[in-house]
Amino acid sequence: MPRSTSPARLVAMVALVAILGAVGVTVAGQAMAASAEAVDRAARPAAERAMWVWDTSDPQSVVTLATSREIGQLYAAVPPHVDSSPKLAELQQLVALADAAGIRVDALGGDPGWVDNPAWVVTNWLQPALATGLFTGVHVDIEPYTTAAWTKNRKAVITKYLATLDRLHTAAAGAPIEADIPFWFDEIAANGSTLDREIMRRTEAVAVMAYRNHADGPDGTIALASAEVAAGGQLGRPVRIGQETNFLGTDPTEVKQTFHGMTLAQMDSQLAQVRDAFAASPAFAGLAIHDSLGYAAIS
């Protein structure tokens, strides 16, 4: 302290240091609280039943539906540049309500075009989503098989698809990644193995879209999902079984893929059979319902 400092100035400086110290403690406390909250979300165990939420415009309705139907995990759609998106406020409210109900929320995103520019996905979607601190993990629904390129040069598309998952996994820096896959990926060759297994090796879990409105039979959900659940058991990866509730069309092949038009009791009866069929498998992680709007319409 300089000798010229007066007693009064010394007292004032000591008081200022005390005030700044208090502010520092408050800021540090807030940062620690936010960090603890994020850790608490990430530590929350995965739920037996999950639900895709593409429309986040009514957070209260989504969480009310989830709690009434024992949904413990939500895949909530997150747009690119969420940090500057009007959707951010909706997502913040959704997560706040879900937190209060003990429900996990993962960041949901995906587009077939992602495989052509994974660097863009990391910079514009993944990193902004994780930077919000809102989400327990990442859920991707890429579906490159819906493009013309899949038919023209499937091998090249698969190579880019797997490279995209590698890029996302590295950039996620420990945040768990779960991917949607169709039930027939066990029939697609990839890297001397099958595509479902190669995807499992690059993610922490998968949701297999085994969309049928009946559990039993050679074309039922149980039969369609069996190979993926078995692969998950061998690779140590949790496997969810997805079920559809939206209107897909009037063709018989479309009608059989969804519970749309059926009652909730009919749907629950089939889901109970699926759950019971896989209950003994260590890989079976529960069911995933697509999606919140379709599910809400079933009563």
N, C-alpha and C positions, 0 to 999 in steps of 0.2 A: 504494500500500500504506500503511495507517495506521501512524504512527510507533510506536504502542503494541504492534505485532505483534512477538512474541519470535522469536529465531532458530529455536528449536525449532518454533514454530507455522509459521514461514515454510517450513521444510523439509517439514513435513507437508502444507502446502497445495500446494507444488510437486509433491510425490509424487502427491497427489490429482488434480491437473491432468493429470499424465502418464498416470495410470490411466484417467481419463475420455477422454483423447485416444485411448488404445489401444482402448477400448471403441467410441468413435466410428468409428475406422478399421475395426474389425471389422464393425460394423453397416453402415457404408457399403459395405464390401467385399461383404457378403452381399447387399445391395440391388443392387449393380452386377452381381453374379453372376446374380441372379434376372432382372434386366433383360436381361442378355446372353443368358441361356437362352431367354427369350421371343422375343428378336430372332432367335436362331438357328432356333427353331421356325418362325417366320413366314417366314424366308428360305429354308426348305427347299423345293425345287421340288415342284410337284404331280406325283404318281405316275401311271404309265400305267394302273394298275388300282386301283380303290377298292372299298370294301365298306361297306354299311350295317350298323351294329351297334345293334340296338334293345335287346338283352339284354346288359348289361354286367356281369352277376353273376359271370362267370368270366374275368377279364382275361387270365390266362395262356393259356387255350384259344383265345381270340380272337387273340392275338398269334402263337401257335404256328401257327394256321391261316393267318394272313396271311403269315407268313414262308415257310411251306411252299408257298404258291400265288402267291407274288410279288405280294401286295397291298401297295401302298406308301402307301395313304391310307385312313383309317377315318373314317366318319361315326358318331360315338358319341352315343347318345341322352342328352340332358341334361334333367333335370326342372326345373320352375319352382323358384325359391328353392334352387338347387343348393348355395348356401353353407351352408344349414342342413339339407340332405338327407342321409340315410344313404348315398345313392348317391355322394356326393362322394368317399368313401374308395375306392370301386371305380374311379371315374374317375381319381383320382390314381394308383392302381396301374396302370391301363391305359395312361395316358400315360407313366408311368415305363418300363414294359416296351416300349412302342412307340418311345419315344425311343432306348432302347438298341439297338433294331433298325433305327433310321433311318426310322421310319414316321410320317407326319403324322397328326394327329388333329384333326378339326373337330367343333364342337359341333352336334349334330343335334337338331332339334325341329320341331314343326309340328302344326297342327290347323285344320280348316276354320273353326272359330269365331274364329281369330285375326283374320280380316278385319273382325270386328265390334268389336274393341277392341284396336287395335295399341298404344295407350299402355300397356295392361296387359302386353302381350307384352314391350315394351321394359323396363319396370320390373321385372317379375317373372321373365322368362326371359333376355332378351338380356344385360342389364347384369350380373346375377349370374354368368352363364356366362363372359363376357369377363373379369370381375373376378378369376376364379380364376387367370388367367394360364396355363391349361393348353392352350388350343386355338390352332391355326394359322389358323382361320377359322370361318365359320358356314355351316351347311348347313340349308336349310329345306324342309320337305315339307308344304305347306299344303293342297293339293287341295280348293279350294272347290267344285269341280264335283261333289262327292259329296253335296252338300246339296240339299234341296228348293228352296231359294231360287235355285239355279242354273237350274232349270227355270222357275220362276215369274217371275224378273226377272234374267236373266243380265247385262244391261247394268249394273245396280246392283252386282251382285256383283263384276263385273270392275273397276268403278271402285274399290270398297273393297279389292279384292285388290291392285291396283297401288299404291293409297295406302299399304297396309300395307308393301309392299316399299320404297316411298320412305322411310317412317318408319324401318324397320329399317336401311336403308342409311345414313341420316343418323346414327342413334344408334350404329351400329357404329364410327364414327369411324376409318375406315381399314381395319378388319378385313374381309377379302374375304368376300363373300356368294355362295353358290352355291344355286340353286333347282332342285328337281325339277319337271319338266313332262312331261305326256303327249305322245306323238308327234303328236297331232291338233290341238295348239294353233295350228298354222300355218293351220288352217281357221277359226279363231275371230277375227272382226273386233274391233279395239280401237283407238281413237284414230286412225282413218284408216289403220291398219296392221293387223298381226295380233298376237294375244296372245303368241305365242312371242317375237316381236321386241320387244314392249313390256317383257316380263320380262327379256330380255337387256340392254336398255338400263338396267335398274335393278339389275343384278347383275354380278358379275365372271365368272360362268360358270353353265352349266346342265347338269343331267343329264337326258337325255331318256329317258323310260320307254318304250322300244320293245321291249316284252316279247314275244318269240317264241322258240321253241325250235329255229328253223331260220333260217339266214342268208339264203338265196336265195329268189327268187320274188316275185310281186307282194304277198304278205302276209308276207314275211320281214323280219327285222330291218333289213337293208340298205335295203330300199325304204321302210320306215316311218321310218327315221331320216334319210334323205337330205335332206329339206327343212330340218330343224333344223340339220344340219351346214352346209348351204349358207348359211342365215341367219347362223349363227355366224361363218362366213368373211367375210360382207359387213359384219358389225357388229364384227368383231374380238373375239369372245367364244369362249372354249374351250367345247366341247361334249363331254360324256361320254355314252356310250350304256349305258343300264341294262339289266340282264338279271335275270330272276327265277329263283329256285331253290326256292321254297316250294310246298307243296301248295295249290292254289287251288280244286279241285273236280274232278268227273268229267265235266262237260260238255265237249264238244270245243273250245268257245271258251275254256274255262278251261285245258284240258290244253295247248293250243298256246302258252300264254303263259308256260310255266315249264319248266325243265329237271328238275323233280322227277320221279323215276322213271327218269331216264336215267343213264348212267355218266359219270364225269368225263372219260373219253376222248372220248365223244360230244359232251359240252358243249364241251370245248376245241377240238374240230374245227370246230364252228360259230363259236365266238368268234374263232378264227384267220381265218376267212373274213370276219367283220365287220371285224376289225382291218385286214386286207389291203385291203378295199374302200375304206376311208377313210384309209389311210396317207398318201396324197399331199395330203390336205386340211390346211391349217394350223390349222383350227379343231378338228380331232379331237383330243381330250385323253385318249382311252383308254376303258376299260370300267369300269362300276360294277356290282358284284354285290349283289343283294338276296336274302337278307341273310346274316349270319354263321351262323345256325342252319341255314337251308336249305342253304347251301353246304357246311357241315361234314358234312351227311348224304349228300352225293354223293361216291361213291368209284369 
